[in-house]
Amino acid sequence: MPLVKYTILILGSVGILLPLWLLFVSSFRETTNVMTYPPKLWPDDGSFANYVELFSGTRYQFGRWFLNSVIVAGSSTLLVLLVCSMAGYAFAKRDFIGKKLIFTLILSTMMIPGIVSLIPSFLIVDRLGWSNSYIGLIAPTIPSAFGVFLMTQFIRVLPREVEESAKMDGCGEYGTFFRIILPMTGPSLGVLAIFHFIGNWGSLIWPLVITTDEKMKTLPVGIAGMKAYDTNTSGEIMAATFLSFIPLFIVFLFAREKFIEGVTAGAVKG
């Protein structure tokens, strides 16, 4: 049985990692050699020409696209963690008029496809003068019904005695939240951060709609439009795609423990 289990794990790992390895190999090959069959598992005929072309600035503004994606995805994730954790604290630990109704309305928005709100969101952002700006890219991504739900459910099971002890020690409302509650929600924050960062990093539709300036494009929009510069860009697209994967790997690498802890928290508490 252990042999069968390890064999399945190895085959599964190969199936997951092989496409990434082929992407890495293809990023070093010339465009004319990218689609050769059978695919090569080592870039013996490759060079750094594709990467040099990306950062040369002659045809692409890849560095600016990359920076825009870091700013947009990073800022949006931090703001979502703050807003959703504060909302979750209010819904979980505070009583106010209409709490159940408001919470239900927020959750009901999860059933509405994002494409439905695309045009209204564009009209609002455009009339506010936020087109081709970071605030226009970030602001509509902050509301997260999933984030509010996740944080509410996690904070709800925290013992109320913790809050009472904090207040006895002289902590106010904000002190209790930022010093006591927020550090205890690390696992759920890790889960929300990974999901939201990955979603925003790979977002294409909203940045495509709200940006027309080349300098304000994010990576998905820039990479999608690379074919417009030249039809022979497969190698450069492979290089750009591989580089766009690196931040996702880094985020998961640093947040993986919190992510696993957050995913298994419900099962342990159940």
C-alpha positions, 0 to 999 in steps of 0.5 A: 500500500505505501508503494501505491500511495507514493506512486500516485503522489509522484505521478500527481506531482509530475502532472502538476509540475511538468507544465510549469517546467515546460513553460520555463524551458520554452521561455528560453527558446526562440519563437520558431522552436517553442512549438516543436514536437515532441517538446524538449525537457531542457533548453539546450538551444536556448538563451536569455534573448526573450527576457532581454527583449522584455526588459529592453523597453523597445516594444514592451513596458513589461517592467511597468506592467509588473510594477502595476500588478504588484501595486494593485494586487498588493494594495487591494489585498491589504485593504481587503484584509483590513476591511473584511476583518473589521466587518467580520468583527462587527458582525461576529461580536457586536449587536446593531439594528439590521445586522442579520439583514445586512449580513444576508444582503452581503452574502447574497451578492456572492450569487451575482456574477461579476460580469453583471456589475462590470458596466455599472462599476465602469460608469461610476469609476469613469465619472469619478475620474479614476480611469487609468489610475491606481485607485480606479484599479483597486477600489472596485476590488475591495468589497468582498462578500466571501472575505466578510463571510470568512472573517465573520465565521472565524471571529465568531468562534473566538472566546468572548472572555478574550475581549473582556480581559482586554477591556479589563486591561484598559483596551478600547474598541480599536485596541481590542481589535488590533491588539487582540482579535486581529493577531488571533485571526492569522489563519483566516487572514492567510487564506483570504490573502492568498485567494484574493491576491491570486484572483487580483494578480490574474484579473484581466477583464476589469484592468482591460476595461478601465485602462487605456494608457500603456503605462497603467496596464497590468501584467495580464492585460499587457501579456494578452496584448503582446501579439499586437506588437508582433506575430512572432512573440511566442517565446517572449510570451512564455518568458513573460508568463513564467515571470508572472508566476513567480510572485504567486509562488512567493506569496504562497511560500510565505503564507502556506502555513497560515493557509493550511492552518486556516483551511483545517481550522474548521475541521479541528474545531468541529 
